[in-house]
Each structure stands twice: as C-alpha cells, then as structure tokens.
Amino acid sequence: MYISGQNNIYRNPVNKNFFDIKRLEKAEKEEKESRAETTEKMYSDLREDDLEISPEGRLAAVLEQEAREQADSGIEAREKQSASKEQEETEIAEKQDDPEVSEEQGGKVAVNVGKRMRQIAAAKSRGQLQQVLSLLQKDLSDCKAGLEKGWCDESEIAKVEALISKAEARMSQVPQESGQEKEQGGLDEFAMASLM
C-alpha cells in the first residue's frame, strides 16, 4: 500500500533528513566494527583502546615498549650493582668503626631535685641517707658525663652538689640506726619518697 502526501513520513523533508542521518550513522558503525574485527584478528594479543590506531601505529608502539623494557632492565642492573657496592662500602666502614661508637646519640641530662629532696627529708636513719648520697653521687657522675657531651650545663652539676651538701647536713640530724624501725609489711615514708 502506498501513501502519498505531506503526512507520509518518508516524504516529509524533516523526517527525510532524520532518516538519512540515521542511515549514515549505521553505515559508519558497521565500518568501525569491521575494522575492529580485522585488527582484532591481526593483533589479538594487544589490548583494545577506545582510539582507532592504525596497524603501523600499533607496530611502532610495540617496538617502543620493547625498547623501554630493554632500557629499564639495563637501568635496574646498574642500580643493583650500585646498591651492592654501597652495601659493601657500608659493611667495610662498619668493620672499621669501633662497635661501641657506631651511632651518635643525643639527649638531655637533668636531676629530679624534688624527688631527691623528698628522699632526704624522709630518711630516718644514716643508712637511708647513705642510699640517697650514693644516688646523688651517681647523678653527679651522670651530669659530668652529660656536660662533656653537651647534654646539660653546669647548673645541673651545681644542683646535685647542693643536694649532696643538704644530705650531709641532714646526716648529723638523724640517729645512727633507728631503734624504732620495725619490719613492716607496708612501705615506709622513705620507700614512698623513693618511688615518687
């Protein structure tokens, strides 16, 4: 059956242009698919891209990739050689160095003045004060070693010396051995001061 007139969609100029565009798009799509099939058959091991690449372009890309891989493997070999040389040099340097002075350490030396004052005040006998004096002597030697290394200044040494003089002054105030000392299950004041 044939329909004639303006209402025929095939004879309408607007619809005719629309169908012409659709027909061209379909032809282009079929052409792209056929090209894709032929390149896929030729280069099935290569991945597909959204871009259309000619066979010559693909061949150039493959050759360039192979050249990069060869260059990278050469660079990796040189890096491994230089890394092994550096490792050997560090091992030799470590063997030559004194094992005790292999690392440089930094820090700060300080005296806990409050704790030592509490210990001096809590000491009830000369034996306990002797313990505090031995701790102060250790603190003094630590501060002198720290002064040599630059970890403290002379004010820390002055603080320790002042604490030693206070402990010696307190020594005359406490009895030789405290007769009141009893073996107690708990901690006495001196032990508490040592912990705090």
C-alpha positions, 0 to 999 in steps of 0.5 A, a space after each residue: 500500500 502506498 501513501 502519498 502526501 505531506 503526512 507520509 513520513 518518508 516524504 516529509 523533508 524533516 523526517 527525510 533528513 532524520 532518516 538519512 542521518 540515521 542511515 549514515 550513522 549505521 553505515 559508519 558503525 558497521 565500518 568501525 566494527 569491521 575494522 575492529 574485527 580485522 585488527 582484532 584478528 591481526 593483533 589479538 594479543 594487544 589490548 583494545 583502546 577506545 582510539 582507532 590506531 592504525 596497524 603501523 601505529 600499533 607496530 611502532 608502539 610495540 617496538 617502543 615498549 620493547 625498547 623501554 623494557 630493554 632500557 629499564 632492565 639495563 637501568 635496574 642492573 646498574 642500580 643493583 650493582 650500585 646498591 651492592 657496592 654501597 652495601 659493601 662500602 657500608 659493611 667495610 666502614 662498619 668493620 672499621 668503626 669501633 662497635 661501641 661508637 657506631 651511632 651518635 646519640 643525643 639527649 638531655 641530662 637533668 636531676 629530679 631535685 624534688 624527688 631527691 629532696 623528698 628522699 632526704 627529708 624522709 630518711 630516718 636513719 644514716 643508712 637511708 641517707 647513705 642510699 640517697 648520697 650514693 644516688 646523688 653521687 651517681 647523678 653527679 657522675 651522670 651530669 659530668 658525663 652529660 656536660 662533656 657531651 653537651 647534654 646539660 650545663 653546669 647548673 645541673 652539676 651545681 644542683 646535685 652538689 647542693 643536694 649532696 651538701 643538704 644530705 650531709 647536713 641532714 646526716 648529723 640530724 638523724 640517729 645512727 640506726 633507728 631503734 624504732 624501725 620495725 619490719 613492716 609489711 607496708 612501705 615506709 615514708 622513705 620507700 614512698 619518697 623513693 618511688 615518687 
